C-alpha cells in the first residue's frame, strides 16, 4: 500500500488556548496507515518552534481518511503549528500549517 497524499485542510484557533485541525489522507489501498500529528508553539512566523504534543492514529479498511482534531495548547507562543505525517510516507512528504493566534506576538 502507498500513501498518495496527506494534507492539513483546516487549522484554526477556537479558544484562548485551543485549536482545531482537519487532516485528509489518501492511499492506493485499504491500509494500514499510521498518521502522526505533532503540535507546535513558537514566536517566529515560518518556524514551527517547540513541540506541544503529538498524537498517533492507525487507520485501515479504506483509501481516504479524514481526521477531525482538537488540541489544547500548553505553550505560550504566539504562533501555533501542526504537522501531519504518515507511515508509509507519501512522496510529497508531510503537511504543515501555522497560524498567528488572536493574542498576537509580544512587541520587542
Phi and psi in degrees as GROMACS dihedral restraints (atoms count N, CA, C in turn):
[ dihedral_restraints ]
;  ai    aj    ak    al  type     phi  dphi    fc
    3     4     5     6     1  -124.5    20    10
    4     5     6     7     1   142.1    20    10
    6     7     8     9     1   -88.0    20    10
    7     8     9    10     1   121.1    20    10
    9    10    11    12     1   -79.1    20    10
   10    11    12    13     1   -40.4    20    10
   12    13    14    15     1  -161.3    20    10
   13    14    15    16     1   155.0    20    10
   15    16    17    18     1  -136.2    20    10
   16    17    18    19     1   134.9    20    10
   18    19    20    21     1  -147.2    20    10
   19    20    21    22     1   132.9    20    10
   21    22    23    24     1   -82.1    20    10
   22    23    24    25     1   109.5    20    10
   24    25    26    27     1   -97.6    20    10
   25    26    27    28     1   -12.1    20    10
   27    28    29    30     1  -149.1    20    10
   28    29    30    31     1   137.3    20    10
   30    31    32    33     1  -154.3    20    10
   31    32    33    34     1   117.7    20    10
   33    34    35    36     1  -149.6    20    10
   34    35    36    37     1   157.3    20    10
   36    37    38    39     1   -85.8    20    10
   37    38    39    40     1   131.7    20    10
   39    40    41    42     1  -113.8    20    10
   40    41    42    43     1   -13.6    20    10
   42    43    44    45     1  -158.5    20    10
   43    44    45    46     1  -177.5    20    10
   45    46    47    48     1   -54.2    20    10
   46    47    48    49     1   -41.5    20    10
   48    49    50    51     1  -130.5    20    10
   49    50    51    52     1    20.0    20    10
   51    52    53    54     1  -123.3    20    10
   52    53    54    55     1   146.4    20    10
   54    55    56    57     1  -134.9    20    10
   55    56    57    58     1   163.1    20    10
   57    58    59    60     1  -131.5    20    10
   58    59    60    61     1   140.1    20    10
   60    61    62    63     1  -140.0    20    10
   61    62    63    64     1   159.2    20    10
   63    64    65    66     1  -132.7    20    10
   64    65    66    67     1   134.7    20    10
   66    67    68    69     1  -124.1    20    10
   67    68    69    70     1   129.1    20    10
   69    70    71    72     1  -107.8    20    10
   70    71    72    73     1   135.1    20    10
   72    73    74    75     1  -126.8    20    10
   73    74    75    76     1   131.9    20    10
   75    76    77    78     1  -121.8    20    10
   76    77    78    79     1   134.2    20    10
   78    79    80    81     1  -128.4    20    10
   79    80    81    82     1   167.7    20    10
   81    82    83    84     1   -97.4    20    10
   82    83    84    85     1     7.9    20    10
   84    85    86    87     1  -159.2    20    10
   85    86    87    88     1   176.5    20    10
   87    88    89    90     1   -79.7    20    10
   88    89    90    91     1    13.5    20    10
   90    91    92    93     1   100.3    20    10
   91    92    93    94     1  -168.9    20    10
   93    94    95    96     1   -82.0    20    10
   94    95    96    97     1   158.9    20    10
   96    97    98    99     1  -135.9    20    10
   97    98    99   100     1   140.9    20    10
   99   100   101   102     1  -106.2    20    10
  100   101   102   103     1   128.8    20    10
  102   103   104   105     1  -113.0    20    10
  103   104   105   106     1   125.7    20    10
  105   106   107   108     1  -113.8    20    10
  106   107   108   109     1   125.6    20    10
  108   109   110   111     1  -111.0    20    10
  109   110   111   112     1   125.6    20    10
  111   112   113   114     1  -122.1    20    10
  112   113   114   115     1   130.4    20    10
  114   115   116   117     1  -102.2    20    10
  115   116   117   118     1   148.3    20    10
  117   118   119   120     1  -139.0    20    10
  118   119   120   121     1   154.3    20    10
  120   121   122   123     1  -129.7    20    10
  121   122   123   124     1   146.7    20    10
  123   124   125   126     1  -163.8    20    10
  124   125   126   127     1   177.5    20    10
  126   127   128   129     1  -120.5    20    10
  127   128   129   130     1    10.1    20    10
  129   130   131   132     1  -127.4    20    10
  130   131   132   133     1   125.0    20    10
  132   133   134   135     1   -61.5    20    10
  133   134   135   136     1   133.3    20    10
  135   136   137   138     1    87.6    20    10
  136   137   138   139     1    -6.7    20    10
  138   139   140   141     1  -118.1    20    10
  139   140   141   142     1   131.0    20    10
  141   142   143   144     1   -65.1    20    10
  142   143   144   145     1   -35.2    20    10
  144   145   146   147     1    88.8    20    10
  145   146   147   148     1  -134.1    20    10
  147   148   149   150     1  -103.3    20    10
  148   149   150   151     1   134.7    20    10
  150   151   152   153     1   -58.1    20    10
  151   152   153   154     1   139.2    20    10
  153   154   155   156     1  -123.8    20    10
  154   155   156   157     1    21.0    20    10
  156   157   158   159     1   126.3    20    10
  157   158   159   160     1   160.8    20    10
  159   160   161   162     1  -148.5    20    10
  160   161   162   163     1   159.2    20    10
  162   163   164   165     1  -138.1    20    10
  163   164   165   166     1   146.9    20    10
  165   166   167   168     1  -125.7    20    10
  166   167   168   169     1   133.1    20    10
  168   169   170   171     1  -126.5    20    10
  169   170   171   172     1   141.2    20    10
  171   172   173   174     1  -116.4    20    10
  172   173   174   175     1   127.8    20    10
  174   175   176   177     1  -128.4    20    10
  175   176   177   178     1   149.1    20    10
  177   178   179   180     1  -159.2    20    10
  178   179   180   181     1   165.8    20    10
  180   181   182   183     1    96.9    20    10
  181   182   183   184     1    -3.3    20    10
  183   184   185   186     1  -145.9    20    10
  184   185   186   187     1   178.9    20    10
  186   187   188   189     1  -114.5    20    10
  187   188   189   190     1    -5.5    20    10
  189   190   191   192     1  -137.2    20    10
  190   191   192   193     1   137.0    20    10
  192   193   194   195     1  -135.6    20    10
  193   194   195   196     1   139.8    20    10
  195   196   197   198     1  -122.7    20    10
  196   197   198   199     1   125.1    20    10
  198   199   200   201     1  -110.2    20    10
  199   200   201   202     1   111.4    20    10
  201   202   203   204     1   -82.9    20    10
  202   203   204   205     1   130.0    20    10
  204   205   206   207     1  -130.2    20    10
  205   206   207   208     1   148.2    20    10
  207   208   209   210     1  -131.6    20    10
  208   209   210   211     1   152.5    20    10
  210   211   212   213     1  -147.2    20    10
  211   212   213   214     1   137.0    20    10
  213   214   215   216     1   -97.8    20    10
  214   215   216   217     1   109.8    20    10
  216   217   218   219     1   -75.7    20    10
  217   218   219   220     1   134.2    20    10
  219   220   221   222     1   -97.9    20    10
  220   221   222   223     1   -31.2    20    10
  222   223   224   225     1   -71.8    20    10
  223   224   225   226     1   162.2    20    10
  225   226   227   228     1  -101.3    20    10
  226   227   228   229     1     7.9    20    10
  228   229   230   231     1   -61.8    20    10
  229   230   231   232     1   151.5    20    10
  231   232   233   234     1   -85.9    20    10
  232   233   234   235     1   -11.3    20    10
  234   235   236   237     1  -112.9    20    10
  235   236   237   238     1   139.6    20    10
  237   238   239   240     1  -112.4    20    10
  238   239   240   241     1   147.6    20    10
  240   241   242   243     1  -136.5    20    10
  241   242   243   244     1   156.4    20    10
  243   244   245   246     1  -141.1    20    10
  244   245   246   247     1   137.1    20    10
  246   247   248   249     1  -124.2    20    10
  247   248   249   250     1   130.2    20    10
  249   250   251   252     1  -113.2    20    10
  250   251   252   253     1   126.3    20    10
  252   253   254   255     1  -133.7    20    10
  253   254   255   256     1   162.7    20    10
  255   256   257   258     1  -133.6    20    10
  256   257   258   259     1   159.8    20    10
  258   259   260   261     1  -132.3    20    10
  259   260   261   262     1   111.2    20    10
  261   262   263   264     1   -71.9    20    10
  262   263   264   265     1   155.4    20    10
  264   265   266   267     1   -83.2    20    10
  265   266   267   268     1   141.6    20    10
  267   268   269   270     1   -74.9    20    10
  268   269   270   271     1   159.0    20    10
  270   271   272   273     1   -60.9    20    10
  271   272   273   274     1   -28.5    20    10
  273   274   275   276     1   -81.0    20    10
  274   275   276   277     1    -6.8    20    10
  276   277   278   279     1    82.4    20    10
  277   278   279   280     1  -164.5    20    10
  279   280   281   282     1   -78.9    20    10
  280   281   282   283     1   171.1    20    10
  282   283   284   285     1  -119.7    20    10
  283   284   285   286     1   136.3    20    10
  285   286   287   288     1  -129.2    20    10
  286   287   288   289     1   140.9    20    10
  288   289   290   291     1  -134.8    20    10
  289   290   291   292     1   149.0    20    10
  291   292   293   294     1  -138.6    20    10
  292   293   294   295     1   146.7    20    10
  294   295   296   297     1  -139.1    20    10
  295   296   297   298     1   152.4    20    10
  297   298   299   300     1   -88.0    20    10
  298   299   300   301     1   123.9    20    10
  300   301   302   303     1   -71.0    20    10
  301   302   303   304     1   162.2    20    10
  303   304   305   306     1   -64.7    20    10
  304   305   306   307     1   -22.6    20    10
  306   307   308   309     1   -75.2    20    10
  307   308   309   310     1   -16.7    20    10
  309   310   311   312     1    70.4    20    10
  310   311   312   313     1   176.8    20    10
  312   313   314   315     1   -97.5    20    10
  313   314   315   316     1   148.9    20    10
  315   316   317   318     1   -67.0    20    10
  316   317   318   319     1   144.7    20    10
  318   319   320   321     1   -85.6    20    10
  319   320   321   322     1   128.7    20    10
